[in-house]
Amino acid sequence: MHRKFFNAEPFRHIIFDQFFTKEFCESLLRDFPPFDPALAMSEIGVPGSKAVVERLPEISSVYGQLDQLIRSREFLLWLGALTGIPDLLYDPHYYGGGTHENLHGEELDVHFDFNYHPKSKTHRRLNLIVFLNPEWDPDWGGCLELHKRPWDGAAKDHVSTVIPLFNRCVIFETTESSWHGFRRIQLPSDRQSISRRSIAVYFYSQQRPAAETAPHHSTVYVPWMMADHLQSGYTLTETDVNELKVLFHHRDERIRFFYEREKEFSTLKTMFNSVLASKSFKLARLLSAPVRSLRRAK
């Protein structure tokens, strides 16, 4: 299994079917929390069709058992042996993880994930996702896609597709090349009462090899490309127009998100520079100069 994980393309990953016992997985599905619009806000505060419940151990006793399993020494050692990543850490906050539910019309742009836990500052190393969908047709979209070069289009990209079927688990390494996402969920009219359900758990480590360590970053996205059939001379259909509207809307949201984040960084930089320029800071530097000189001398 370790060799299979290590040699997988387009990046290190492994897929397990029947990951849990059938009875336990059915209990997880039975206790899956109902969709809550209050928990379906995007990164930029826009209401969406994806609900996330991070407080996984509090959902029910079954989810408490799941929590006890994945935090256990035995499970962390097994996961470390499987992936070759020692000293893995469980995240008690389930930051960004927990239960994920995506409704009809939802999609996830190809991306790689943030690389440091915001509270513990540990290195993010692995994603573990278990799907809870008793039925799923690949034609509905929503299949997890693992990409090699999403910026370069279909001709140069390498894509591995995972159908999100019940009790299927995918474990993959989190790096600056672990690009993944899923295309828009488009359920038939007689199936729009169902949703794409999964449980996501992320694992961390205190240390990481220097060659694999990058500066701190948030999640990085690549918008879906326009369909190949949209060429000069082609007459757009109503479906094409709707697809383009959605594509442009998502790109506008991303631009707005990065704009707001840039404003936040600019504000912090201005505050930092104000502190450096303040008289009290300069006085503190002056008074502490002898102590700092002694430390350098030692």
Number of C-alpha atoms within 10 A of each C-alpha: 11 15 12 14 19 17 13 13 16 17 22 21 23 22 17 12 13 13 15 14 9 11 9 15 21 16 14 20 20 11 14 22 17 9 18 13 13 10 15 20 15 14 11 13 9 9 14 17 19 24 23 24 23 21 15 24 18 12 17 15 13 20 20 13 12 17 18 13 13 17 16 12 15 11 14 20 15 12 20 17 14 18 22 14 17 17 16 22 20 18 19 12 15 18 16 15 21 21 23 22 23 23 22 21 17 19 21 20 19 23 21 20 20 18 22 19 19 11 8 11 13 18 23 24 21 22 18 18 23 26 24 25 18 14 11 19 12 13 11 15 21 28 23 19 19 26 24 19 17 22 14 11 13 13 7 11 13 17 19 15 14 17 16 26 22 22 25 21 23 20 22 22 22 23 19 17 18 20 24 22 21 20 18 19 22 17 20 11 7 7 11 13 10 16 22 23 23 26 22 23 22 23 23 24 19 13 14 16 6 7 6 8 13 13 6 11 11 11 10 13 17 17 16 19 13 14 10 8 9 11 10 6 6 8 9 13 9 9 9 15 11 12 14 15 12 14 15 14 12 16 16 12 15 17 12 13 16 13 12 13 13 12 12 12 12 12 12 12 12 12 12 11 11 12 13 13 11 10 11 11 13 13 11 10 13 10 11 11 12 11 10 11 10 9 9 8 7 5
